[in-house]
Amino acid sequence: MIQIQLHRALLLAAACLVLPGCSVLTSAGAPAAADALATIPVGRGPILLAMAPDGSRVIAASSDRLAAIDTATHQIVASFPGEPNPSSLAFSADGRRLYVTYLFTDRLSVLDPATGAVLERVALVAGQRPGGWGGIAVSPDRSLAIAANRERSRIAIVDLTGRDSRSVSPDLRPRDVAISADGRTAYVAGCPKICSEGAIQVFDTGTQRFTGSITVGNNPYRIVLGPDGRSAWTANLGGATVSVVDLASRRTIATVPTVPAPTGLALSADGSRLFVASNAVGDVAAIDAGTGRELGRVSAGRRARDIVVAPDGRRAWVSTGDSVVVLDTASLTGGAD
């Protein structure tokens, strides 16, 4: 029991080492942002966010609870207990399922996002000790999920139909995953053993083999794909940059300076605007996804860890300390077209 508790403490401490301002003991509240439309307390951080595909709700996962926020009223419409220390959230494309990984377990939970009820649990491939799972992505047809485990340098390929999984070891320590719109390709972002440069490994979900690698910035923490499937962006924790990636040529075509310690990354549905949140200083920046030009920046409060954007691009939700802050994106872009 003592060894398990020590292992959990080490995992949590390791997670905090890469998140400036993270505390394993306390979660200080975030001051209200000057441009905030609302500040919604949701529980002890760090807080993760997921946007329903239709934009009607945002799910906020605190250390031990899930809160469903109505995006029209900015009110919590449901709150239900969750397992401790969630590490990643993902909605299914139809919005009927919510997939959650946890820092200290070796299972993927499938929830009803309306009630919080656990519909099923799928075992993830594990080593001798449980835990370490982070970023997760789900295929549009809801048949496949891929979860990253940075600590063990592996990904879990989860057959959601057969409810089982297998392990694959990439040539990096994976932190986040994205799956293409056709479900045929996954992009796994992380660090080689020496992380002066990060990488994206390209994974064929049919053959379940890696087919190539793309160099990106230092310590990629998040990856998002463009709606046309031709571009990707990574938020690089170690470099205060965003890498712009051409997926056809499999190369980074631009490196854009951005907020320090970028842990939150979201793309507008039309692919025109990129939004980046800083866990270090609490700033949120808007970037023109086509040119890489920063359009504006505001403070959202301490520990702006995660960010999601409405389908129409008009609102952004940012997790800060123990709250979710709602921003009008026009305040970020200065009304730029």
MOMONOR-V184825 format. One record per residue. N is the residue number from 1. RES is the residue in three letters. OMEGA is omega in whole degrees, 0 to 359 (none if undefined). D_CENTER is the distance of its C-alpha to the mean C-alpha in whole Angstrom. Layout:
BEGIN
N&RES&OMEGA&D_CENTER / N&RES&OMEGA&D_CENTER
END
This chain:
BEGIN
1&MET&180&31 / 2&ILE&179&31 / 3&GLN&179&29 / 4&ILE&180&27 / 5&GLN&179&26 / 6&LEU&179&26 / 7&HIS&178&24 / 8&ARG&179&21 / 9&ALA&180&22 / 10&LEU&178&22 / 11&LEU&181&18 / 12&LEU&178&17 / 13&ALA&179&19 / 14&ALA&178&17 / 15&ALA&181&14 / 16&CYS&180&16 / 17&LEU&181&17 / 18&VAL&180&14 / 19&LEU&181&13 / 20&PRO&180&17 / 21&GLY&179&18 / 22&CYS&177&16 / 23&SER&177&19 / 24&VAL&184&20 / 25&LEU&187&23 / 26&THR&175&22 / 27&SER&182&20 / 28&ALA&178&21 / 29&GLY&181&21 / 30&ALA&176&20 / 31&PRO&180&23 / 32&ALA&177&23 / 33&ALA&183&22 / 34&ALA&183&25 / 35&ASP&185&24 / 36&ALA&171&22 / 37&LEU&179&23 / 38&ALA&171&22 / 39&THR&190&21 / 40&ILE&177&20 / 41&PRO&182&20 / 42&VAL&178&18 / 43&GLY&185&19 / 44&ARG&181&18 / 45&GLY&1&15 / 46&PRO&188&12 / 47&ILE&177&11 / 48&LEU&184&8 / 49&LEU&171&8 / 50&ALA&180&8 / 51&MET&174&11 / 52&ALA&183&14 / 53&PRO&179&15 / 54&ASP&177&18 / 55&GLY&185&17 / 56&SER&183&19 / 57&ARG&168&17 / 58&VAL&173&14 / 59&ILE&177&13 / 60&ALA&179&12 / 61&ALA&174&12 / 62&SER&187&14 / 63&SER&182&16 / 64&ASP&179&18 / 65&ARG&172&18 / 66&LEU&178&16 / 67&ALA&176&17 / 68&ALA&183&17 / 69&ILE&175&18 / 70&ASP&186&20 / 71&THR&178&19 / 72&ALA&184&23 / 73&THR&184&24 / 74&HIS&180&21 / 75&GLN&172&23 / 76&ILE&182&21 / 77&VAL&175&23 / 78&ALA&177&22 / 79&SER&183&21 / 80&PHE&181&21 / 81&PRO&177&21 / 82&GLY&175&18 / 83&GLU&183&18 / 84&PRO&170&17 / 85&ASN&172&14 / 86&PRO&182&11 / 87&SER&176&9 / 88&SER&177&6 / 89&LEU&173&7 / 90&ALA&173&8 / 91&PHE&166&12 / 92&SER&184&14 / 93&ALA&179&16 / 94&ASP&177&19 / 95&GLY&185&17 / 96&ARG&180&19 / 97&ARG&174&17 / 98&LEU&183&14 / 99&TYR&186&12 / 100&VAL&168&11 / 101&THR&184&11 / 102&TYR&185&13 / 103&LEU&190&14 / 104&PHE&181&17 / 105&THR&176&18 / 106&ASP&177&19 / 107&ARG&174&18 / 108&LEU&179&16 / 109&SER&177&16 / 110&VAL&187&17 / 111&LEU&165&18 / 112&ASP&186&19 / 113&PRO&179&17 / 114&ALA&186&21 / 115&THR&185&22 / 116&GLY&181&20 / 117&ALA&177&22 / 118&VAL&181&21 / 119&LEU&175&22 / 120&GLU&174&22 / 121&ARG&181&21 / 122&VAL&181&20 / 123&ALA&173&21 / 124&LEU&179&19 / 125&VAL&185&21 / 126&ALA&173&21 / 127&GLY&182&24 / 128&GLN&180&26 / 129&ARG&180&24 / 130&PRO&170&21 / 131&GLY&178&17 / 132&GLY&183&15 / 133&TRP&182&12 / 134&GLY&187&9 / 135&GLY&181&6 / 136&ILE&174&8 / 137&ALA&182&9 / 138&VAL&179&12 / 139&SER&182&15 / 140&PRO&181&17 / 141&ASP&175&20 / 142&ARG&179&18 / 143&SER&189&20 / 144&LEU&170&18 / 145&ALA&176&14 / 146&ILE&180&13 / 147&ALA&182&11 / 148&ALA&175&11 / 149&ASN&183&14 / 150&ARG&185&14 / 151&GLU&184&17 / 152&ARG&179&19 / 153&SER&179&18 / 154&ARG&170&18 / 155&ILE&175&16 / 156&ALA&175&17 / 157&ILE&188&18 / 158&VAL&173&18 / 159&ASP&184&21 / 160&LEU&176&20 / 161&THR&179&24 / 162&GLY&178&26 / 163&ARG&173&23 / 164&ASP&184&23 / 165&SER&174&21 / 166&ARG&184&22 / 167&SER&174&21 / 168&VAL&181&21 / 169&SER&175&21 / 170&PRO&178&19 / 171&ASP&178&21 / 172&LEU&174&18 / 173&ARG&190&16 / 174&PRO&178&13 / 175&ARG&182&9 / 176&ASP&185&7 / 177&VAL&171&9 / 178&ALA&180&10 / 179&ILE&181&13 / 180&SER&183&16 / 181&ALA&178&17 / 182&ASP&177&20 / 183&GLY&186&18 / 184&ARG&186&21 / 185&THR&172&18 / 186&ALA&180&15 / 187&TYR&186&14 / 188&VAL&184&13 / 189&ALA&178&12 / 190&GLY&185&13 / 191&CYS&164&16 / 192&PRO&182&20 / 193&LYS&174&22 / 194&ILE&193&23 / 195&CYS&170&20 / 196&SER&171&22 / 197&GLU&175&20 / 198&GLY&182&17 / 199&ALA&167&17 / 200&ILE&173&15 / 201&GLN&183&17 / 202&VAL&187&18 / 203&PHE&177&19 / 204&ASP&185&21 / 205&THR&178&20 / 206&GLY&180&24 / 207&THR&183&26 / 208&GLN&176&23 / 209&ARG&174&24 / 210&PHE&186&22 / 211&THR&180&24 / 212&GLY&182&23 / 213&SER&181&21 / 214&ILE&178&20 / 215&THR&177&20 / 216&VAL&185&17 / 217&GLY&186&17 / 218&ASN&173&17 / 219&ASN&178&14 / 220&PRO&185&11 / 221&TYR&179&8 / 222&ARG&174&6 / 223&ILE&173&8 / 224&VAL&179&9 / 225&LEU&176&12 / 226&GLY&182&15 / 227&PRO&179&17 / 228&ASP&178&20 / 229&GLY&183&18 / 230&ARG&186&20 / 231&SER&173&18 / 232&ALA&177&14 / 233&TRP&172&13 / 234&THR&171&11 / 235&ALA&189&10 / 236&ASN&187&13 / 237&LEU&185&13 / 238&GLY&186&16 / 239&GLY&186&18 / 240&ALA&182&17 / 241&THR&168&16 / 242&VAL&175&15 / 243&SER&177&16 / 244&VAL&189&17 / 245&VAL&171&18 / 246&ASP&186&21 / 247&LEU&179&20 / 248&ALA&180&24 / 249&SER&180&25 / 250&ARG&177&22 / 251&ARG&174&22 / 252&THR&184&21 / 253&ILE&177&23 / 254&ALA&172&22 / 255&THR&189&20 / 256&VAL&174&19 / 257&PRO&180&20 / 258&THR&185&17 / 259&VAL&178&17 / 260&PRO&176&17 / 261&ALA&182&14 / 262&PRO&180&11 / 263&THR&178&8 / 264&GLY&182&7 / 265&LEU&179&7 / 266&ALA&180&9 / 267&LEU&176&12 / 268&SER&186&15 / 269&ALA&179&16 / 270&ASP&177&19 / 271&GLY&185&17 / 272&SER&185&19 / 273&ARG&177&17 / 274&LEU&181&14 / 275&PHE&187&13 / 276&VAL&180&12 / 277&ALA&182&11 / 278&SER&175&13 / 279&ASN&184&13 / 280&ALA&186&16 / 281&VAL&177&18 / 282&GLY&179&17 / 283&ASP&172&17 / 284&VAL&180&15 / 285&ALA&173&17 / 286&ALA&183&17 / 287&ILE&172&18 / 288&ASP&186&20 / 289&ALA&180&18 / 290&GLY&185&22 / 291&THR&184&24 / 292&GLY&181&21 / 293&ARG&175&23 / 294&GLU&183&21 / 295&LEU&181&23 / 296&GLY&183&22 / 297&ARG&175&20 / 298&VAL&174&21 / 299&SER&178&20 / 300&ALA&183&18 / 301&GLY&185&19 / 302&ARG&172&18 / 303&ARG&177&15 / 304&ALA&191&13 / 305&ARG&188&9 / 306&ASP&180&7 / 307&ILE&172&8 / 308&VAL&186&9 / 309&VAL&178&12 / 310&ALA&179&15 / 311&PRO&179&17 / 312&ASP&176&20 / 313&GLY&186&18 / 314&ARG&182&20 / 315&ARG&173&18 / 316&ALA&177&14 / 317&TRP&185&13 / 318&VAL&176&12 / 319&SER&183&12 / 320&THR&179&14 / 321&GLY&181&16 / 322&ASP&186&17 / 323&SER&170&17 / 324&VAL&181&15 / 325&VAL&179&17 / 326&VAL&181&18 / 327&LEU&168&18 / 328&ASP&185&21 / 329&THR&176&19 / 330&ALA&177&23 / 331&SER&177&23 / 332&LEU&186&21 / 333&THR&182&23 / 334&GLY&180&26 / 335&GLY&181&27 / 336&ALA&178&26 / 337&ASP&none&27
END
